[in-house]
Amino acid sequence: MNRPNAALQVGILVLGSLLIGVIGWIIWLRGWGGVEDPDPKLVAGTGEFWGKDYHGSDLKPEYHSQGSDEAPSHSRALYLDLMKRSLTDLIYDYNTGDYGSIRGEGRDWPERAMTMIGLQRLDNLHFCMEDVLAREVPGDFIEAGAWRGGATIFMRAVLKSHSVNDRVVWVADSFEGLPPPNTEKYPADTGATWHQNKTLAVTLESVKSNFERYELLDDQVKFLKGFFEDTLPNAPIERLAVLRLDGDLYGSTMDTLVSLYPKLSSGGYCIVDDYGSIGTCRKAVDDYRSKHGITEEIKKIDWAGSYWLKK
């Protein structure tokens, strides 16, 4: 007499457990799948990935749900956020007061970080890449002036996270530091001493090793070794979707624009790392834009960087 009741009870428990599991799975799926990549409008140089304060508890990623994407979108956002923390060295020290502020804003020459640029400029790079990929703007991606390679490592990470296999990240640098100023050709560089700073000389082998640390060194990463005036005029680049300049000098900035800006696709982005912080760089950009009638609005990223959308 008791066996049927026991069997019934077991059946009810099994069905109840299954029902709870199904409900939990649905809740998990909705919570996971409803988180999209951060709204690009909130990423373009605003630092919204990381909140509004680099000093402490507000320094955390903010993801904006629109309820339409699947789990891969959330996974991609988490991966790229982790890449930013690691490349800037803020994965260890992001909430330690002054260091977090200085490093987060890219105001130092860090001992360990793969990039000097701060979070807002990485957020801007992220936005520009996501935007051109979404709009299918044709072309590759390049940074002219790569230092330890951090920004270009992030470029490759973005492509990998989107499973993009038909575009290349170009890493252009002397890998020996900045060139001595050519004051006959570019008088604006008179007195520049960047070439004397050995901190800026990071070897090609070191940069490749940095890519390898993130398992991102492959045939979609190409290196252009040498000073820009020598390597960029004949670089085997057909089109660019994002052009990022970090040459500091008037001459290096002008050489990059002359050789590469004509290859930037309409709808692509030109990013200038030091437009707001180094006068010679800003003058080169302004002179080039004036000479070629470029009138697109220059938008400020942070205290140093600026960018514009090529029409």
N, C-alpha and C positions, 0 to 999 in steps of 0.2 A: 504493500500500500504506500510506503514512503518513497519507493524508487521513482515513480513518475513525478512526484513533487520535487524530488532532488534534481531530476533531469530537467524539469521545467525551470527550476531556479538557476541551474547552470546555463540553460539557454538564454534566459533573460539577462544574466550577467554578461554573457558573450555578446548578445545583441547590444546591450547598453554600452559596453566597451567599444564596440565597433562604431556605434553612433557618436560617442564622444571623440573617438579618433578622427572620424570624418569631419565633424564640426571643427575640431582643432586644426585639421589639415586645411580646411577652407579658410579659416581665419588667418593661418600662417601664409597661405598663398595670396590672399588679398593684401595682407600687410606687406609681404615681400614684393609682390608684383606691382603694387600701387606706387612704388617709389621710383621716380624717374631721375634721369640725369638732372643736375641743377639747371634751372631756367637760364638759358644763355644771357638773357637780358640782365640777370643778376650777377653775372660772372665777369662781364667786360670791364675789368679794372676796378671793380668795386670791393673786392675782397669778401664777397658775400658767402663764398664757400666756408670761410673761416670766422664769420661773425665780424663785429665791428671793433674789436679790441684785441690787440696782440699781446696783452699783458698777463692774461691769466685764464680764468675759467671760461671766458667767452670764446677762446680760441679753439673752436671745434667745428667740424663740417656741418653745413646746413643743407639738407636735401629737401627739395620742394616737390611734393607729391601732386601729380595731376591725374593719377588713377588710371593710366592707360597702358603702361609699359609692362613687360614681363621681368622676371628675375634677372636676366642678363644685364639689364640697364642698371639695376642697383649694384650688381657685382662690379660692373665697369666703373661706376662712380666711386665705390669703395677702393678699388684697385688704384685708380688715378689719384685719389685723395692720399692714399698711403705713399704713392710715388712722390707726391709733392712734399710730404712730411720728411721722407727719407732724403730726397735730393737737396732740400734746404737745411738738413740736419736738425729740423725741429721735431723729429720723431722722438728725440731724447730730451730736449730742453725747452720745449715750446712754452712752458708755463713758469719759467724761472725769471720773471721780472724783466730787467733791462735786456738780457740776452734775447729773450723771446721777442721783444719789441724791435730791437736793432736788426736781428736776423730776419724776423718776419717782414720787415720793411726793406730789406736788402741794402742796408746802410753800412755794411762791414765787408771785410775781406776774410771770409771764414777759413778756419784752419782745416775743417773736415768736410764741409758741404761740397757737393758736386757743382753747385751754381752759386753765384753771388746774388742773383736776382731774388727778390723776396716773393712772398705769396701772391701779392696783387699782380705782379708781372707774370707769374706762372698761371694764375687764374685767367689773365688776359690771353696768354698763349693758348690755354685750354679752350677758351671761348672761340678764338679765331679758328682753331683747327676744327672744332666740332661744327662751327657754322659753315665753313667751306665744304666740309664733308657732307653735311645735310643738304646743302644747295648744289652739290656736285660741281663745284668750281674746279676746273681742271688744273693739274699741276702738282709739282713736288713741294717739299718744304726745306727751307735752308736757314741756318744761322751763320752769319759772317762775323766771326769772333766768338769762339766757343769756350775758351778757357778749359775747364775740366770736363766739359761736355754735358753738363746738367740739363740745359734747356733742350738740346737735341736728343738726349736720352728720353726726356719726357715726350718729345714729338714722336719718337719711335713707339713709346708705350701707348700713346693715343691711337696710333695706327693699328698696333697689335690688338688693342682692346676692342677695336671695331672690325677686326679680321680683314683689314685693308691690305692687299698684297700686290697692288699695281702702282704704288707710289713710293718715292724714295725720300729719305731724309739725308740732306747734304750737310756735312760738317766742314766749314771753311775756316781755316786758321793757319797761321805760320807754324804753330806748335813750338815756337821759339820766342814768343813775346811780340811786342809791337815793333814796327819798323822805325828806324830813325826818321825824323821828319824831313820831307823833301821840301825845303823852304823856297826853292826856286820855282817849283811848280805850284806849291800851296803855301803862300806866305802866312796864312792864318795859323799855321802850325809852328811858327817861330817861337822858340823857347820851350817847346814840349819836351818832356823828359821821360815819357812813358816807356821808351825802349830800354831805359836803365833799370827798370823794375823787374827783377828776375822772378817775382811771385807770379807774374803774368805768363811766364814761359812754362807751359805744361806740354810734355812730349806727346807725340802721336801715340806712342805705345801706352802711355798712361791713360789717355782718353779711351783708347780701345779697351783697355783693361776695365775702365769704369763701366763701359757698355756691357762687358761680359759679366760683371757683378750682378747685373739685372737680367741676364740672359737675353739681351736685346741686340747683340752684335750679330748681324746677318747680312745677306746680300741686298737688303733694303736700306742699308746705311753706307753712304759713300763719303770718302774723305778727300778734301781738296787742300793739299799741303803747300804752303807758300804764302807770300805776301799777296794781297788782293790784286794789286796792279799787274801781277804776273799770272795768277791762276784764274781769275774770274772772267777776263775777256774771252777766253776760249774754253770755258768750262762746258762740259757736255750736258747742259741743262736745256731742255726745250721750253718748258713752262713751269711757272711757280704758282702755288695757291697762297702760300704764306712766305713772306720775306722778312726775316728778322735781322736787324743790324745791331752790332755791338762792337764798333770799331774805334770809338773814342776820338781818334784824330779826325781833323777835317779831311785829310787826304784819304784815309782808309774808308771813311763814310762816303765821300764823293766817288771813289773808285768802285765801291759796291753798288751805289745807285746807278752810275753810268752803265755798268755791265749787266746788272740784274733787274733793275726796275722795268725796262722794256719787256722783260720776260714774265712779269707778274700779270696774271690773268685779270681781266675785268671781273670784279666781284671778289678779288683776293685782298689780303691785308698786308700792309707794310707796317712793321713794328720797329720803332727806334728806341733802343734801350736807354740811351743817355740824352735824349732830346732836351729834357728839363734840367739836367745836371751838369753838362759839359758844353761850354759855349762854342767850341770849335765844331763839335758834332752838330749842334743846332744850326750854326751858320751854314754848314755844308748842306744840310737838308733844306733850309730856306732858300739857298742859292739855286739848288737843283730844281726845286719846285717852281721858283720864279722863272728860271730859264725855260722850263718846259710847260709853263702854263698850267701847273697842277693846282687845282683850287679846292680839292676835297678837304673837308674839315679835319683838322688834327685834333684828336681827342686825347685828353690826359688820362694816363693809367694811374700813376702815383707821383711821388715827388721827382722821379727821374724819367720814367718811360712815357712814351706817347705812341699813337698809331692812327692810321686812317684806312678807310675802305676805298680801294681803287674802283672808280666807275668805268 
